[in-house]
Amino acid sequence: MTRIQSILATLRRETGQGLAEYALILALIAIVAIVALLFLGGQISAILSTIGASV
């Protein structure tokens, strides 16, 4: 019985660790997207304005 409890405890730790890694990856993607929008926002706006004016 102790062996099963030990295995379950290990699985819980690994699951929590996996969730933390996914959270870090999502945070990194969000930061990259925000930085990209800050640098490219003006250019994207100009392109969309040109497309909107031609339609």
Secondary structure as UniProt FT lines:
FT   HELIX           2..54
//
